[in-house]
Amino acid sequence: MAANEWERSSAVPVVPPVRPRKLAKVPFVELADGRLQGVVSSGSDIARVYVSSIAAKTDGFSCSTNNNRPCGGLRGRSCKHLDSLMEEAVLQYGADRVARYLHLDVEPAGATGRQLMAALRGSYESTPAATVFSRFLHHLAYLELPGSTEPIPELHWFPAVAAVS
């Protein structure tokens, strides 16, 4: 895309992931609604996913299936789904951005998801999974649209990856 051509199109350049992510394990991760949240695949059942989240400032964490059944690994501490979510968030956004967003008291330079998890001081905090899971499904629906250079009215605000010359 030529310089400033993105201003006349429905696609704008966005910052690419810091490093490649494992989309099969954590297909959806976002910093939104005052939380690090996302969808994490089950390690034991291919048909099951978990919606996991960590609240900014309070460090409250939650993990449940998409139909609000609590994760069995949450026993007063984080579970493997939350660990995977944090690792993938660090790959997607970088440790510095994740630490700033969550207000973690940690030196983020070169930090890993494990180190950021160790800085959490919160406890279990019930969070409805339906909203995050619905957003994930909504994003998946866009993958089924046929390729087109025409603008999609519903996505006029949505940043798309575009090659910048």
C-alpha positions as CSV (number, residue, x, y, z in Angstrom):
1,M,0.0,0.0,0.0
2,A,1.5,3.3,-1.0
3,A,2.1,6.1,1.5
4,N,-1.2,7.6,2.7
5,E,-3.2,5.2,0.5
6,W,-4.6,3.7,3.7
7,E,-6.4,7.0,4.4
8,R,-8.6,6.3,1.4
9,S,-9.3,2.6,2.2
10,S,-11.0,0.7,4.9
11,A,-7.7,-1.0,5.9
12,V,-5.1,0.7,8.1
13,P,-1.7,-0.5,9.2
14,V,-1.5,-1.9,12.7
15,V,1.4,-2.9,14.9
16,P,2.2,-6.6,14.2
17,P,2.5,-9.1,17.1
18,V,5.8,-8.8,19.0
19,R,6.5,-12.5,18.2
20,P,4.4,-15.2,16.5
21,R,1.7,-16.7,18.6
22,K,0.3,-20.2,19.0
23,L,-3.2,-19.6,17.7
24,A,-4.3,-23.2,18.3
25,K,-3.7,-22.9,22.1
26,V,-4.9,-19.3,22.6
27,P,-6.9,-18.2,19.5
28,F,-8.1,-14.9,21.0
29,V,-6.3,-12.5,23.4
30,E,-7.1,-8.9,24.0
31,L,-6.4,-6.0,26.4
32,A,-10.0,-4.7,26.8
33,D,-12.6,-3.7,29.4
34,G,-9.9,-3.2,32.0
35,R,-8.8,-6.8,31.7
36,L,-6.4,-9.1,29.9
37,Q,-8.9,-11.6,28.5
38,G,-9.1,-14.3,26.0
39,V,-10.2,-17.7,24.8
40,V,-7.9,-20.7,25.7
41,S,-8.3,-24.2,24.2
42,S,-8.6,-27.1,26.6
43,G,-5.6,-29.3,26.9
44,S,-7.8,-32.4,27.3
45,D,-10.9,-31.9,25.2
46,I,-10.6,-30.4,21.6
47,A,-14.3,-29.3,21.8
48,R,-13.9,-27.3,25.0
49,V,-12.5,-23.8,25.4
50,Y,-12.0,-21.6,28.5
51,V,-12.6,-17.9,28.8
52,S,-9.8,-16.5,31.1
53,S,-9.2,-13.0,32.4
54,I,-7.0,-11.0,34.7
55,A,-8.3,-7.6,35.9
56,A,-6.1,-4.5,35.7
57,K,-5.3,-2.9,39.1
58,T,-7.0,-5.6,41.3
59,D,-5.3,-8.6,39.6
60,G,-8.6,-10.5,40.1
61,F,-8.6,-13.6,37.9
62,S,-11.3,-15.8,36.4
63,C,-11.4,-18.9,34.2
64,S,-14.5,-20.8,33.1
65,T,-15.8,-22.7,30.1
66,N,-17.7,-20.7,27.6
67,N,-20.9,-21.7,29.3
68,N,-19.7,-20.4,32.7
69,R,-18.6,-23.7,34.3
70,P,-15.6,-22.9,36.6
71,C,-12.2,-24.2,35.7
72,G,-11.2,-27.1,37.8
73,G,-7.6,-25.8,38.0
74,L,-8.6,-22.7,39.9
75,R,-8.0,-23.6,43.5
76,G,-7.1,-20.3,45.1
77,R,-4.4,-19.6,42.5
78,S,-4.2,-19.3,38.7
79,C,-4.6,-22.2,36.4
80,K,-2.8,-23.3,33.3
81,H,-5.3,-21.5,31.1
82,L,-4.4,-18.2,32.7
83,D,-0.7,-19.0,32.4
84,S,-1.2,-19.7,28.7
85,L,-3.2,-16.5,28.3
86,M,-0.5,-14.4,29.8
87,E,2.3,-16.0,27.8
88,E,0.4,-15.3,24.6
89,A,-0.4,-11.8,25.6
90,V,3.3,-11.2,26.1
91,L,3.9,-12.6,22.6
92,Q,1.1,-10.4,21.1
93,Y,1.6,-7.1,22.9
94,G,5.0,-7.4,24.6
95,A,5.7,-7.6,28.4
96,D,6.0,-3.9,28.8
97,R,2.5,-3.1,27.4
98,V,0.9,-6.0,29.3
99,A,2.5,-5.0,32.6
100,R,1.5,-1.3,32.1
101,Y,-2.1,-2.3,31.2
102,L,-2.5,-4.5,34.3
103,H,-0.6,-2.0,36.5
104,L,1.9,-4.7,37.6
105,D,4.8,-3.8,39.9
106,V,7.5,-5.6,37.9
107,E,10.4,-4.7,35.7
108,P,8.9,-5.6,32.3
109,A,12.1,-5.4,30.2
110,G,12.6,-8.9,28.9
111,A,10.0,-10.3,31.3
112,T,8.2,-13.5,30.5
113,G,4.6,-14.4,31.0
114,R,5.6,-16.5,34.0
115,Q,7.3,-13.5,35.6
116,L,4.3,-11.3,35.1
117,M,2.1,-14.0,36.6
118,A,4.3,-14.2,39.6
119,A,3.7,-10.4,40.1
120,L,0.0,-10.9,40.4
121,R,-1.5,-10.5,43.9
122,G,-5.2,-10.9,43.2
123,S,-7.6,-13.7,43.9
124,Y,-10.6,-15.3,42.2
125,E,-13.1,-12.8,40.9
126,S,-16.1,-14.0,39.0
127,T,-16.3,-12.6,35.5
128,P,-19.0,-13.6,33.0
129,A,-17.5,-15.5,30.1
130,A,-20.3,-14.8,27.6
131,T,-19.2,-11.3,26.6
132,V,-15.6,-12.4,25.8
133,F,-16.7,-15.6,24.1
134,S,-19.3,-13.7,22.0
135,R,-16.6,-11.2,20.9
136,F,-14.4,-14.1,19.9
137,L,-17.1,-15.7,17.8
138,H,-17.9,-12.4,16.2
139,H,-14.3,-12.0,15.2
140,L,-14.3,-15.6,13.8
141,A,-17.3,-14.7,11.6
142,Y,-15.1,-12.2,9.7
143,L,-12.8,-15.0,8.6
144,E,-15.6,-16.5,6.6
145,L,-16.2,-13.4,4.5
146,P,-14.9,-13.6,1.0
147,G,-11.8,-11.5,0.2
148,S,-12.6,-8.1,-1.1
149,T,-11.1,-4.6,-1.4
150,E,-14.5,-3.0,-0.9
151,P,-15.2,-1.5,2.5
152,I,-17.4,-3.5,4.9
153,P,-19.6,-1.0,6.6
154,E,-19.6,-2.9,9.9
155,L,-15.8,-2.9,10.0
156,H,-15.2,0.8,9.1
157,W,-13.5,1.2,12.5
158,F,-11.6,-2.1,12.6
159,P,-7.9,-2.0,11.9
160,A,-6.7,-4.5,9.3
161,V,-3.2,-5.6,8.7
162,A,-1.9,-3.9,5.6
163,A,1.6,-3.9,4.0
164,V,3.2,-0.5,4.5
165,S,5.7,0.5,1.8
